[in-house]
């Protein structure tokens, strides 16, 4: 079972505007220092987006997988202690990561959930996964109920 991750309108707009601003700043820069700094920012931010931006969430071969552009985060179904659907109001504040730059990914904290790592594109499509070792993830995809129900049935 595989479900795509769709970015929210806010995330698409933020990513596009920030990229345009950075590329314009790079184009109009006239010193080597500013060109180097802006280039470094573009390279680092784009590399992070390629590494963490979720494209899809899938369940196969006994694993829950978050498929990113250049890597796949794998979670064994045997390690999952609980999984549940989340309302958008339960999502917390970003500690370190992206709050819209090519999706929502990174470390977040919430009063009820605690500390968790997020991989989602839209705040309305999220579910939480708590592992036996206490680690927690918030994932999102087009049809989160299908993934949650499928994993609960396994």
N, CA and C atoms as a LAMMPS dump frame, in Angstrom:
ITEM: TIMESTEP
0
ITEM: NUMBER OF ATOMS
462
ITEM: BOX BOUNDS ff ff ff
-5.0000000000000000e+02 5.0000000000000000e+02
-5.0000000000000000e+02 5.0000000000000000e+02
-5.0000000000000000e+02 5.0000000000000000e+02
ITEM: ATOMS id mol type element x y z
1 1 1 N 0.845 -1.177 0
2 1 2 C 0 0 0
3 1 3 C 0.892 1.243 0
4 2 1 N 0.576 2.175 -0.879
5 2 2 C 1.379 3.39 -1.006
6 2 3 C 0.455 4.595 -1.185
7 3 1 N 0.757 5.661 -0.452
8 3 2 C -0.013 6.898 -0.53
9 3 3 C 0.944 8.062 -0.787
10 4 1 N 0.587 8.931 -1.719
11 4 2 C 1.411 10.105 -2.029
12 4 3 C 1.289 11.156 -0.931
13 5 1 N 2.311 11.982 -0.822
14 5 2 C 2.295 13.135 0.067
15 5 3 C 2.119 14.375 -0.803
16 6 1 N 1.094 15.142 -0.529
17 6 2 C 0.855 16.383 -1.274
18 6 3 C 1.189 17.567 -0.381
19 7 1 N 1.92 18.517 -0.932
20 7 2 C 2.294 19.712 -0.181
21 7 3 C 1.104 20.655 -0.08
22 8 1 N 1.012 21.349 1.043
23 8 2 C -0.037 22.343 1.225
24 8 3 C 0.236 23.543 0.319
25 9 1 N -0.786 24.334 0.086
26 9 2 C -0.632 25.542 -0.728
27 9 3 C 0.392 26.471 -0.1
28 10 1 N 0.34 26.593 1.227
29 10 2 C 1.308 27.429 1.939
30 10 3 C 2.735 26.955 1.668
31 11 1 N 2.959 25.664 1.748
32 11 2 C 4.292 25.112 1.541
33 11 3 C 4.784 25.347 0.115
34 12 1 N 3.91 25.175 -0.857
35 12 2 C 4.282 25.408 -2.26
36 12 3 C 4.63 26.886 -2.47
37 13 1 N 3.778 27.768 -1.944
38 13 2 C 4.011 29.202 -2.112
39 13 3 C 5.295 29.641 -1.401
40 14 1 N 5.491 29.195 -0.17
41 14 2 C 6.693 29.559 0.588
42 14 3 C 7.951 29.085 -0.123
43 15 1 N 7.959 27.846 -0.569
44 15 2 C 9.134 27.292 -1.251
45 15 3 C 9.44 28.066 -2.526
46 16 1 N 8.413 28.356 -3.292
47 16 2 C 8.607 29.09 -4.539
48 16 3 C 9.091 30.517 -4.325
49 17 1 N 8.468 31.22 -3.395
50 17 2 C 8.843 32.614 -3.132
51 17 3 C 10.261 32.71 -2.587
52 18 1 N 10.596 31.85 -1.625
53 18 2 C 11.944 31.886 -1.046
54 18 3 C 12.991 31.567 -2.108
55 19 1 N 12.712 30.594 -2.958
56 19 2 C 13.675 30.241 -4.006
57 19 3 C 13.847 31.392 -4.995
58 20 1 N 12.755 32.034 -5.375
59 20 2 C 12.84 33.183 -6.296
60 20 3 C 13.637 34.317 -5.667
61 21 1 N 13.374 34.618 -4.386
62 21 2 C 14.103 35.686 -3.697
63 21 3 C 15.597 35.359 -3.634
64 22 1 N 15.937 34.128 -3.288
65 22 2 C 17.353 33.745 -3.209
66 22 3 C 18.033 33.815 -4.577
67 23 1 N 17.349 33.341 -5.608
68 23 2 C 17.953 33.395 -6.947
69 23 3 C 18.095 34.834 -7.443
70 24 1 N 17.127 35.698 -7.13
71 24 2 C 17.249 37.123 -7.495
72 24 3 C 18.402 37.775 -6.73
73 25 1 N 18.518 37.448 -5.446
74 25 2 C 19.619 37.998 -4.65
75 25 3 C 20.958 37.539 -5.21
76 26 1 N 21.02 36.286 -5.63
77 26 2 C 22.249 35.762 -6.226
78 26 3 C 22.558 36.477 -7.54
79 27 1 N 21.553 36.685 -8.349
80 27 2 C 21.732 37.33 -9.654
81 27 3 C 22.217 38.774 -9.508
82 28 1 N 21.654 39.487 -8.524
83 28 2 C 21.995 40.9 -8.359
84 28 3 C 23.167 41.145 -7.412
85 29 1 N 23.764 40.099 -6.875
86 29 2 C 24.922 40.263 -5.995
87 29 3 C 26.12 40.728 -6.806
88 30 1 N 26.904 41.615 -6.186
89 30 2 C 28.066 42.115 -6.9
90 30 3 C 29.379 41.875 -6.158
91 31 1 N 29.332 41.146 -5.062
92 31 2 C 30.581 40.837 -4.365
93 31 3 C 30.735 39.323 -4.236
94 32 1 N 31.964 38.889 -4.191
95 32 2 C 32.264 37.467 -4.089
96 32 3 C 31.728 36.894 -2.783
97 33 1 N 31.805 37.679 -1.717
98 33 2 C 31.345 37.206 -0.411
99 33 3 C 29.838 36.953 -0.427
100 34 1 N 29.059 37.909 -0.932
101 34 2 C 27.604 37.725 -0.949
102 34 3 C 27.193 36.594 -1.887
103 35 1 N 27.877 36.455 -3.024
104 35 2 C 27.583 35.353 -3.936
105 35 3 C 27.868 34.016 -3.255
106 36 1 N 28.978 33.942 -2.541
107 36 2 C 29.331 32.705 -1.832
108 36 3 C 28.321 32.365 -0.741
109 37 1 N 27.912 33.352 0.026
110 37 2 C 26.955 33.119 1.123
111 37 3 C 25.602 32.677 0.571
112 38 1 N 25.099 33.376 -0.412
113 38 2 C 23.797 33.032 -0.988
114 38 3 C 23.849 31.667 -1.666
115 39 1 N 24.933 31.379 -2.358
116 39 2 C 25.086 30.062 -2.992
117 39 3 C 25.104 28.953 -1.944
118 40 1 N 25.809 29.179 -0.851
119 40 2 C 25.866 28.184 0.225
120 40 3 C 24.486 27.952 0.831
121 41 1 N 23.734 29.016 1.034
122 41 2 C 22.373 28.888 1.581
123 41 3 C 21.503 28.065 0.632
124 42 1 N 21.552 28.374 -0.651
125 42 2 C 20.752 27.638 -1.635
126 42 3 C 21.145 26.159 -1.644
127 43 1 N 22.429 25.874 -1.652
128 43 2 C 22.904 24.489 -1.706
129 43 3 C 22.477 23.714 -0.458
130 44 1 N 22.679 24.293 0.714
131 44 2 C 22.338 23.602 1.969
132 44 3 C 20.83 23.38 2.076
133 45 1 N 20.035 24.423 1.841
134 45 2 C 18.58 24.282 1.958
135 45 3 C 18.022 23.29 0.954
136 46 1 N 18.525 23.302 -0.273
137 46 2 C 18.047 22.351 -1.282
138 46 3 C 18.493 20.927 -0.954
139 47 1 N 19.704 20.756 -0.445
140 47 2 C 20.176 19.426 -0.051
141 47 3 C 19.321 18.869 1.087
142 48 1 N 18.99 19.71 2.059
143 48 2 C 18.123 19.266 3.16
144 48 3 C 16.74 18.876 2.645
145 49 1 N 16.205 19.658 1.731
146 49 2 C 14.898 19.334 1.159
147 49 3 C 14.955 18.008 0.393
148 50 1 N 16.015 17.775 -0.361
149 50 2 C 16.148 16.512 -1.092
150 50 3 C 16.239 15.318 -0.139
151 51 1 N 16.848 15.519 1.017
152 51 2 C 17.055 14.431 1.974
153 51 3 C 15.803 14.141 2.803
154 52 1 N 15.068 15.186 3.197
155 52 2 C 13.963 15.007 4.136
156 52 3 C 12.559 15.148 3.549
157 53 1 N 12.39 15.81 2.416
158 53 2 C 11.053 16.051 1.879
159 53 3 C 10.347 14.738 1.549
160 54 1 N 9.199 14.467 2.198
161 54 2 C 8.502 13.209 1.923
162 54 3 C 7.743 13.259 0.599
163 55 1 N 7.88 12.195 -0.194
164 55 2 C 7.144 12.068 -1.453
165 55 3 C 5.952 11.134 -1.306
166 56 1 N 6.133 10.066 -0.505
167 56 2 C 5.055 9.112 -0.288
168 56 3 C 5.305 8.343 1.005
169 57 1 N 4.239 7.714 1.475
170 57 2 C 4.3 6.829 2.64
171 57 3 C 3.779 5.48 2.163
172 58 1 N 4.517 4.423 2.469
173 58 2 C 4.099 3.099 2.004
174 58 3 C 4.296 2.057 3.1
175 59 1 N 3.562 0.962 2.96
176 59 2 C 3.712 -0.185 3.848
177 59 3 C 3.95 -1.387 2.963
178 60 1 N 5.124 -2.012 3.128
179 60 2 C 5.423 -3.24 2.391
180 60 3 C 6.573 -3.971 3.067
181 61 1 N 6.588 -5.274 2.899
182 61 2 C 7.639 -6.136 3.458
183 61 3 C 7.813 -5.929 4.956
184 62 1 N 6.716 -5.74 5.678
185 62 2 C 6.786 -5.596 7.13
186 62 3 C 7.358 -4.276 7.597
187 63 1 N 7.365 -3.268 6.732
188 63 2 C 7.933 -1.967 7.08
189 63 3 C 6.986 -0.839 6.705
190 64 1 N 7 0.197 7.51
191 64 2 C 6.384 1.474 7.173
192 64 3 C 7.514 2.322 6.616
193 65 1 N 7.33 2.839 5.411
194 65 2 C 8.403 3.58 4.75
195 65 3 C 7.964 4.996 4.42
196 66 1 N 8.854 5.932 4.7
197 66 2 C 8.674 7.313 4.261
198 66 3 C 9.668 7.494 3.122
199 67 1 N 9.143 7.623 1.918
200 67 2 C 9.975 7.705 0.725
201 67 3 C 10.283 9.167 0.415
202 68 1 N 11.544 9.526 0.542
203 68 2 C 12.012 10.873 0.24
204 68 3 C 12.729 10.841 -1.105
205 69 1 N 13.231 11.963 -1.548
206 69 2 C 13.837 12.023 -2.874
207 69 3 C 15.12 11.202 -2.951
208 70 1 N 16.004 11.339 -1.962
209 70 2 C 17.276 10.608 -2.04
210 70 3 C 17.464 9.581 -0.927
211 71 1 N 16.42 9.293 -0.157
212 71 2 C 16.53 8.254 0.87
213 71 3 C 15.146 7.751 1.251
214 72 1 N 15.12 6.673 2.002
215 72 2 C 13.868 6.119 2.513
216 72 3 C 14.028 5.861 3.997
217 73 1 N 13.14 6.428 4.792
218 73 2 C 13.109 6.165 6.236
219 73 3 C 12.272 4.91 6.443
220 74 1 N 12.84 3.891 7.085
221 74 2 C 12.169 2.603 7.271
222 74 3 C 11.888 2.371 8.752
223 75 1 N 10.656 1.965 9.037
224 75 2 C 10.248 1.639 10.4
225 75 3 C 9.617 0.254 10.36
226 76 1 N 10.174 -0.68 11.091
227 76 2 C 9.623 -2.029 11.14
228 76 3 C 8.249 -1.996 11.822
229 77 1 N 7.295 -2.724 11.257
230 77 2 C 5.963 -2.766 11.866
231 77 3 C 6.007 -3.396 13.251
232 78 1 N 6.979 -4.263 13.509
233 78 2 C 7.125 -4.878 14.837
234 78 3 C 7.544 -3.869 15.894
235 79 1 N 8.193 -2.782 15.476
236 79 2 C 8.628 -1.749 16.417
237 79 3 C 7.521 -0.777 16.806
238 80 1 N 6.403 -0.794 16.066
239 80 2 C 5.333 0.177 16.299
240 80 3 C 4.508 -0.233 17.511
241 81 1 N 4.446 0.659 18.49
242 81 2 C 3.648 0.435 19.695
243 81 3 C 2.217 0.919 19.481
244 82 1 N 2.067 2.102 18.877
245 82 2 C 0.728 2.629 18.6
246 82 3 C 0.768 3.516 17.359
247 83 1 N -0.382 3.591 16.711
248 83 2 C -0.534 4.445 15.542
249 83 3 C -1.945 5.013 15.593
250 84 1 N -2.065 6.32 15.369
251 84 2 C -3.385 6.943 15.414
252 84 3 C -3.436 8.177 14.534
253 85 1 N -4.609 8.473 14.066
254 85 2 C -4.863 9.65 13.227
255 85 3 C -4.831 10.892 14.103
256 86 1 N -4.289 11.996 13.591
257 86 2 C -4.19 13.24 14.344
258 86 3 C -4.997 14.35 13.691
259 87 1 N -5.706 15.129 14.485
260 87 2 C -6.303 16.354 13.934
261 87 3 C -5.216 17.407 13.769
262 88 1 N -5.399 18.333 12.852
263 88 2 C -4.381 19.354 12.569
264 88 3 C -4.092 20.213 13.79
265 89 1 N -5.041 20.331 14.708
266 89 2 C -4.839 21.179 15.887
267 89 3 C -3.84 20.588 16.865
268 90 1 N -3.491 19.307 16.721
269 90 2 C -2.562 18.677 17.665
270 90 3 C -1.102 18.835 17.285
271 91 1 N -0.829 19.4 16.132
272 91 2 C 0.56 19.504 15.699
273 91 3 C 1.271 20.615 16.445
274 92 1 N 2.54 20.386 16.772
275 92 2 C 3.277 21.289 17.642
276 92 3 C 4.145 22.304 16.938
277 93 1 N 5.047 22.835 17.712
278 93 2 C 5.975 23.853 17.219
279 93 3 C 7.269 23.217 16.759
280 94 1 N 7.82 23.798 15.714
281 94 2 C 9.086 23.315 15.158
282 94 3 C 10.224 23.651 16.12
283 95 1 N 11.067 22.67 16.37
284 95 2 C 12.281 22.869 17.147
285 95 3 C 13.452 23.048 16.194
286 96 1 N 13.573 22.151 15.226
287 96 2 C 14.636 22.218 14.226
288 96 3 C 14.159 21.491 12.978
289 97 1 N 14.042 22.218 11.887
290 97 2 C 13.578 21.603 10.649
291 97 3 C 12.855 22.605 9.785
292 98 1 N 11.96 22.11 8.951
293 98 2 C 11.239 22.939 8
294 98 3 C 9.786 23.097 8.408
295 99 1 N 9.324 24.314 8.37
296 99 2 C 7.923 24.587 8.653
297 99 3 C 7.255 25.077 7.372
298 100 1 N 7.504 24.368 6.277
299 100 2 C 6.905 24.715 4.999
300 100 3 C 7.856 24.671 3.826
301 101 1 N 9.166 24.694 4.066
302 101 2 C 10.139 24.636 2.976
303 101 3 C 10.122 23.226 2.389
304 102 1 N 9.453 23.026 1.273
305 102 2 C 9.261 21.728 0.644
306 102 3 C 8.679 20.708 1.625
307 103 1 N 7.645 21.121 2.327
308 103 2 C 6.956 20.254 3.281
309 103 3 C 7.315 20.601 4.708
310 104 1 N 6.858 19.756 5.593
311 104 2 C 7.113 19.92 7.027
312 104 3 C 7.925 18.713 7.457
313 105 1 N 9.132 18.953 7.905
314 105 2 C 9.991 17.866 8.326
315 105 3 C 10.961 18.392 9.377
316 106 1 N 11.339 17.53 10.281
317 106 2 C 12.272 17.905 11.328
318 106 3 C 11.696 17.618 12.698
319 107 1 N 12.407 18.122 13.724
320 107 2 C 11.994 17.913 15.11
321 107 3 C 10.958 18.943 15.514
322 108 1 N 9.883 18.453 16.118
323 108 2 C 8.8 19.296 16.622
324 108 3 C 8.524 18.902 18.066
325 109 1 N 7.801 19.779 18.775
326 109 2 C 7.411 19.491 20.159
327 109 3 C 5.978 19.954 20.349
328 110 1 N 5.222 19.136 21.084
329 110 2 C 3.822 19.434 21.369
330 110 3 C 3.531 19.022 22.807
331 111 1 N 2.599 19.729 23.464
332 111 2 C 2.275 19.4 24.861
333 111 3 C 1.748 17.98 25.012
334 112 1 N 0.852 17.579 24.144
335 112 2 C 0.247 16.256 24.294
336 112 3 C 1.087 15.138 23.672
337 113 1 N 1.77 15.405 22.577
338 113 2 C 2.57 14.379 21.904
339 113 3 C 3.996 14.296 22.425
340 114 1 N 4.524 15.386 22.911
341 114 2 C 5.925 15.433 23.295
342 114 3 C 6.79 15.741 22.093
343 115 1 N 8.019 15.219 22.101
344 115 2 C 8.966 15.458 21.013
345 115 3 C 8.769 14.405 19.931
346 116 1 N 8.774 14.832 18.673
347 116 2 C 8.605 13.897 17.564
348 116 3 C 9.309 14.419 16.319
349 117 1 N 9.547 13.503 15.384
350 117 2 C 10.108 13.862 14.088
351 117 3 C 8.973 13.808 13.075
352 118 1 N 8.852 14.833 12.246
353 118 2 C 7.741 14.949 11.302
354 118 3 C 8.199 14.766 9.866
355 119 1 N 7.337 14.135 9.088
356 119 2 C 7.47 14.027 7.631
357 119 3 C 6.061 14.164 7.057
358 120 1 N 5.641 15.364 6.683
359 120 2 C 4.324 15.507 6.067
360 120 3 C 4.289 16.734 5.171
361 121 1 N 3.27 16.795 4.329
362 121 2 C 3.144 17.89 3.382
363 121 3 C 1.985 18.807 3.678
364 122 1 N 0.988 18.296 4.406
365 122 2 C -0.204 19.066 4.714
366 122 3 C -0.652 18.727 6.134
367 123 1 N -0.927 19.724 6.935
368 123 2 C -1.255 19.514 8.346
369 123 3 C -2.551 18.741 8.562
370 124 1 N -3.408 18.675 7.563
371 124 2 C -4.691 17.985 7.733
372 124 3 C -4.615 16.488 7.452
373 125 1 N -3.471 15.994 7.007
374 125 2 C -3.332 14.595 6.589
375 125 3 C -2.364 13.801 7.463
376 126 1 N -2.365 14.035 8.769
377 126 2 C -1.312 13.473 9.617
378 126 3 C -1.783 12.337 10.519
379 127 1 N -0.823 11.483 10.871
380 127 2 C -1.032 10.444 11.873
381 127 3 C 0.264 10.269 12.656
382 128 1 N 0.13 9.811 13.898
383 128 2 C 1.322 9.64 14.739
384 128 3 C 1.67 8.163 14.843
385 129 1 N 2.954 7.904 14.944
386 129 2 C 3.491 6.559 15.098
387 129 3 C 4.415 6.589 16.303
388 130 1 N 4.062 5.826 17.329
389 130 2 C 4.918 5.719 18.52
390 130 3 C 5.56 4.338 18.511
391 131 1 N 6.882 4.316 18.684
392 131 2 C 7.631 3.065 18.661
393 131 3 C 7.791 2.51 20.068
394 132 1 N 8.158 1.243 20.15
395 132 2 C 8.369 0.586 21.441
396 132 3 C 9.469 1.261 22.257
397 133 1 N 10.456 1.839 21.587
398 133 2 C 11.576 2.478 22.286
399 133 3 C 11.277 3.925 22.693
400 134 1 N 10.048 4.407 22.453
401 134 2 C 9.656 5.752 22.857
402 134 3 C 9.771 6.804 21.77
403 135 1 N 10.482 6.496 20.686
404 135 2 C 10.569 7.451 19.584
405 135 3 C 9.186 7.648 18.973
406 136 1 N 8.991 8.838 18.449
407 136 2 C 7.684 9.141 17.875
408 136 3 C 7.842 9.904 16.566
409 137 1 N 6.978 9.593 15.618
410 137 2 C 6.966 10.252 14.318
411 137 3 C 5.556 10.737 14.026
412 138 1 N 5.474 11.849 13.305
413 138 2 C 4.207 12.292 12.745
414 138 3 C 4.398 12.279 11.239
415 139 1 N 3.578 11.467 10.568
416 139 2 C 3.678 11.297 9.128
417 139 3 C 2.385 11.796 8.495
418 140 1 N 2.443 12.09 7.216
419 140 2 C 1.252 12.528 6.514
420 140 3 C 1.242 12.021 5.092
421 141 1 N 0.038 11.79 4.564
422 141 2 C -0.133 11.344 3.189
423 141 3 C -1.563 11.652 2.748
424 142 1 N -1.87 11.378 1.488
425 142 2 C -3.193 11.688 0.938
426 142 3 C -4.334 11.005 1.678
427 143 1 N -4.177 9.744 2.005
428 143 2 C -5.231 8.994 2.677
429 143 3 C -4.671 8.361 3.945
430 144 1 N -4.487 9.156 5.004
431 144 2 C -3.856 8.624 6.21
432 144 3 C -4.685 7.54 6.893
433 145 1 N -6.015 7.615 6.78
434 145 2 C -6.859 6.599 7.41
435 145 3 C -6.585 5.216 6.826
436 146 1 N -6.34 5.143 5.536
437 146 2 C -6.046 3.846 4.904
438 146 3 C -4.752 3.256 5.451
439 147 1 N -3.728 4.064 5.606
440 147 2 C -2.448 3.583 6.148
441 147 3 C -2.624 3.153 7.599
442 148 1 N -3.282 3.984 8.401
443 148 2 C -3.487 3.679 9.821
444 148 3 C -4.272 2.375 9.972
445 149 1 N -5.36 2.239 9.253
446 149 2 C -6.181 1.016 9.346
447 149 3 C -5.435 -0.209 8.848
448 150 1 N -4.65 -0.05 7.797
449 150 2 C -3.879 -1.174 7.267
450 150 3 C -2.84 -1.651 8.294
451 151 1 N -2.151 -0.714 8.911
452 151 2 C -1.129 -1.104 9.907
453 151 3 C -1.785 -1.718 11.139
454 152 1 N -2.911 -1.175 11.57
455 152 2 C -3.614 -1.761 12.727
456 152 3 C -4.081 -3.17 12.438
457 153 1 N -4.453 -3.448 11.188
458 153 2 C -4.901 -4.797 10.834
459 153 3 C -3.743 -5.79 10.748
460 154 1 N -2.54 -5.279 10.514
461 154 2 C -1.358 -6.147 10.45
462 154 3 C -1.009 -6.545 11.845
